[in-house]
Amino acid sequence: MSPAEHPSRHYARVAKAIAFIRAHAREQPTLDEIAAAVHLSPQHLQRVFAEWAGISPKRFLQFLTKEYARHQLAAADTLTVAEDAGLSSTSRLHDLMVSCEAMTPGEIRTAGRGIDIGHGVAPTPFGDALIAWTPRGVCHLAFGTADDPRLLDELRARWPAATLVPDPAQAQALAQRIFPLTPTRGRIHLVLHGTNFQIKVWEALLRVESGQILSYGQLARRAGAPRAARAVGSALAANTIGFLIPCHRVLREGGDVGEYRWGSERKAAMVAWEAGRALTTHETVQARENLPESRFARLPHPSP
């Protein structure tokens, strides 16, 4: 797929559509109304969603509803029991397997002195992102625009004594591994910069499957701190490795998207995008292996 056809070019319109839907949720806008709001024909909007999300606008929009979110939150504790029993979802076969390690106390104390950090801005399905890495792994992923100086300012503030080395080609290669055009199994390593509690929360979050969502309270229980839902929220707000540490998978108890470091529309887009990919993967595996529907009870199946 050429750069002009990459799904990243559709994100701005998708984000506008999501903003319109959220602003007019009570009126239940039709596809024609959403298309008009983003200055597209319904047919063009259909094509944008097919190229960006791999599913129809109708299916995608159903993943944005509070009803869908509440269904997923209600199922999350049952899933935890199943996963503890070794009954992991088939979609794990297509996940990006993320491993991590914490910075050493010495690295934190010296603010990264002596460490070379490569960085570059690359397109992703959710807009441009600044990706940065040390020789041991990815240490930063922040969404924004390539011409926004705040992206690099934040990285410098996080690693003030490190040597920053521009490497746009490697950033592009990493973006393709993190956001493959089709679900593909891969591995990537992260270097975490945080307090012991923050890292504990982030590690618990890394065990949340793509397409699954949790509440803050559910994540607190998974992190072994059931009474610390508010502190868990603060740990998520401190995360500077977007998407790979999937804080977008944590919603409010009632199904509201809630706040997100890189914008609530982007968070909603990620939740629905992952749900669509998970559903497509499940349907493909089911058709290939003729597995019973009960194996795929995790995701409700919206009508086509």
C-alpha positions in Angstrom: 0.0 0.0 0.0 1.4 3.4 -1.0 1.8 6.2 1.6 -1.1 8.0 -0.1 -3.4 5.0 0.6 -2.2 4.4 4.2 -5.1 4.4 6.7 -3.4 7.2 8.6 -4.6 9.7 6.0 -8.2 9.0 7.0 -7.8 9.6 10.8 -8.6 13.3 10.7 -12.0 12.6 9.1 -12.7 9.7 11.4 -11.9 11.8 14.5 -14.3 14.5 13.2 -17.0 11.9 12.7 -16.5 10.6 16.2 -16.6 14.1 17.7 -19.9 14.7 15.8 -21.4 11.4 17.0 -20.5 12.1 20.6 -21.9 15.6 20.5 -25.2 14.3 19.0 -25.5 10.9 20.7 -29.0 11.6 21.9 -30.3 12.3 18.4 -28.7 9.0 17.0 -27.4 10.6 13.8 -27.8 8.7 10.6 -24.9 7.8 8.3 -26.1 10.6 5.9 -26.0 13.1 8.7 -22.5 12.0 9.9 -21.2 12.2 6.3 -22.6 15.7 5.8 -21.0 16.8 9.1 -17.5 15.7 7.8 -18.2 17.0 4.3 -18.2 13.6 2.6 -20.8 11.7 0.6 -22.2 8.6 2.4 -20.4 6.4 -0.2 -17.1 8.2 0.5 -17.5 7.8 4.2 -18.2 4.1 3.7 -14.9 3.8 1.8 -13.0 5.8 4.4 -14.1 3.5 7.2 -13.5 0.3 5.1 -9.9 1.4 4.4 -9.2 2.8 7.9 -11.0 0.3 10.2 -11.6 -2.7 7.9 -15.3 -2.7 8.9 -18.4 -0.8 7.8 -19.3 2.5 9.4 -22.4 0.9 11.0 -20.4 -1.7 12.8 -17.7 0.8 13.8 -20.3 3.2 15.2 -21.9 0.5 17.3 -18.5 0.0 19.0 -18.7 3.7 20.1 -21.9 3.2 22.1 -22.2 3.1 25.9 -24.2 0.0 25.5 -21.3 -1.8 23.9 -18.9 -0.4 26.5 -21.1 -1.5 29.4 -21.4 -5.0 27.9 -17.6 -5.3 27.7 -17.1 -4.0 31.2 -19.6 -6.5 32.5 -17.7 -9.3 30.7 -14.3 -8.2 31.9 -14.3 -10.0 35.2 -15.5 -13.3 33.6 -12.7 -13.0 31.1 -10.1 -12.6 33.9 -11.3 -15.9 35.4 -11.2 -17.6 31.9 -7.7 -16.3 31.2 -6.4 -17.4 34.6 -7.7 -20.9 33.7 -5.7 -20.8 30.5 -8.6 -20.2 28.2 -7.1 -17.3 26.3 -8.8 -15.9 23.2 -7.8 -17.0 19.8 -7.0 -13.4 18.8 -3.9 -13.6 21.0 -2.4 -15.4 18.0 -2.4 -12.1 16.1 -1.4 -9.8 18.9 1.7 -7.7 19.1 3.5 -9.3 22.1 4.8 -6.5 24.3 7.5 -7.1 26.9 9.0 -4.5 29.2 11.7 -3.6 31.7 12.1 -0.6 34.0 14.8 1.9 33.9 17.5 1.3 36.5 17.7 3.6 39.5 21.0 4.9 38.1 19.5 5.8 34.8 16.7 7.7 36.5 19.1 9.5 38.8 21.3 10.6 35.9 18.3 11.6 33.7 19.5 9.3 30.9 23.1 10.6 30.7 25.2 8.5 28.4 22.1 7.0 26.6 21.4 7.6 22.9 17.7 7.9 22.1 16.6 7.6 18.5 13.4 9.4 17.5 11.2 10.3 14.6 7.7 11.2 13.6 5.8 8.5 11.7 2.2 8.1 10.4 -0.1 5.8 12.4 -3.9 5.0 12.1 -4.4 7.6 14.8 -2.5 10.5 13.3 1.2 11.2 13.4 3.2 10.0 16.4 6.7 10.7 17.8 8.3 7.4 18.5 11.6 7.2 20.6 13.8 4.3 21.6 16.9 3.4 23.5 19.2 0.5 22.5 17.0 -1.6 24.8 13.6 -0.7 23.5 10.8 1.9 22.8 10.7 4.5 25.6 8.2 7.0 24.2 5.2 7.2 21.8 3.2 10.4 21.7 0.5 11.4 19.2 0.5 14.9 17.7 1.5 16.6 14.5 5.0 16.6 13.0 5.3 20.4 13.2 4.3 20.6 16.9 7.5 21.4 18.9 5.8 20.3 22.1 6.3 16.6 21.0 10.0 16.9 21.1 10.0 19.2 24.1 8.2 16.6 26.2 10.7 13.9 25.2 13.6 16.2 26.1 12.0 17.0 29.5 11.6 13.3 30.1 15.2 12.5 29.2 17.1 15.8 29.8 20.6 14.4 29.8 20.3 11.8 27.0 21.5 12.4 23.5 18.6 12.6 21.1 19.4 11.2 17.6 16.9 11.9 14.8 16.2 8.7 12.8 12.9 9.0 10.8 13.5 5.8 8.8 13.7 3.7 12.0 10.6 5.5 13.3 8.7 4.5 10.2 9.9 0.9 10.5 8.7 0.8 14.2 5.4 2.3 13.3 4.8 -0.4 10.7 5.6 -3.1 13.3 3.3 -1.5 15.9 0.5 -0.7 13.5 0.5 -3.4 10.8 -2.1 -3.0 8.0 -3.4 -6.4 8.8 -3.4 -8.1 12.3 0.1 -9.7 12.5 1.9 -11.4 15.4 5.0 -9.6 16.4 7.2 -8.6 19.4 8.4 -5.3 20.7 10.2 -4.3 23.9 9.6 -1.3 26.1 11.7 0.6 28.5 9.6 2.1 31.3 10.3 5.3 33.2 8.0 5.5 36.3 7.5 4.9 40.0 7.1 1.3 41.3 3.3 1.7 41.5 3.0 3.2 38.0 5.1 0.3 36.5 2.9 -2.2 38.4 -0.2 -0.7 36.9 1.3 -0.5 33.4 2.4 -4.1 33.6 -1.2 -5.2 34.5 -2.5 -3.2 31.6 -0.1 -4.9 29.2 -2.0 -8.1 30.0 -5.3 -6.7 28.8 -6.1 -8.1 25.4 -6.6 -6.0 22.3 -10.3 -5.4 21.9 -11.0 -5.8 25.6 -11.9 -2.9 27.9 -11.8 -2.4 31.6 -12.9 0.1 34.2 -10.4 1.8 36.5 -11.7 -0.3 39.4 -11.2 -3.5 37.4 -7.7 -2.5 36.5 -6.9 -1.7 40.1 -7.9 -5.2 41.1 -5.8 -6.7 38.4 -2.9 -4.6 39.6 -3.3 -5.9 43.2 -4.6 -2.6 44.5 -8.4 -2.9 44.6 -8.9 0.3 46.7 -6.6 2.4 44.5 -8.7 3.2 41.5 -8.0 6.9 41.7 -4.2 6.2 41.9 -4.5 3.9 39.0 -6.1 6.7 37.0 -3.1 8.9 37.9 -0.7 6.2 36.7 -2.4 6.0 33.4 -2.3 9.8 33.0 1.5 9.6 33.6 2.0 7.1 30.7 4.0 8.5 27.8 4.1 5.3 25.7 0.8 5.6 24.0 -1.1 2.6 22.5 1.7 0.1 23.4 0.9 0.7 27.1 -2.9 0.6 26.3 -4.4 3.1 28.7 -7.0 3.7 26.0 -8.6 0.3 27.0 -9.6 1.7 30.4 -13.1 3.5 30.5 -15.3 4.9 33.2 -17.6 2.5 35.1 -20.7 3.7 33.1 -19.1 3.3 29.7 -17.9 6.9 29.2 -14.7 7.2 27.3 -13.2 9.6 29.8 -10.0 11.6 29.5 -7.0 10.7 27.5 -3.5 12.3 27.3 -3.9 12.5 23.5 -7.6 13.4 23.2 -10.8 11.6 24.0 -11.8 11.3 20.3 -8.5 9.5 19.6 -9.2 7.2 22.6 -12.7 6.4 21.3 -11.2 5.7 17.8 -8.7 3.3 19.3 -11.3 1.4 21.3 -13.6 1.0 18.3 -10.7 0.2 15.9 -9.4 -2.6 18.1 -12.9 -4.0 18.6 -13.4 -4.1 14.8 -10.1 -5.8 14.2 -10.8 -8.3 17.0 -14.2 -9.1 15.6 -12.8 -9.5 12.1 -10.1 -11.9 13.4 -12.7 -14.0 15.3 -15.0 -14.2 12.4 -12.1 -15.3 10.1 -10.9 -18.0 12.5 -14.5 -19.2 13.1 -15.1 -19.6 9.4 -11.7 -21.3 8.8 -12.0 -23.7 11.7 -15.8 -24.0 12.0 -15.5 -23.3 15.7 -18.7 -23.0 17.8 -20.0 -19.4 18.4 -19.5 -19.8 22.1 -15.7 -19.5 21.7 -16.3 -16.0 20.6 -18.7 -14.8 23.2 -16.3 -12.0 24.2 -17.5 -9.6 21.5 -21.1 -8.9 20.7 -21.7 -9.2 16.9 -23.3 -6.1 15.5 -25.5 -6.5 12.5 -23.8 -5.8 9.2 
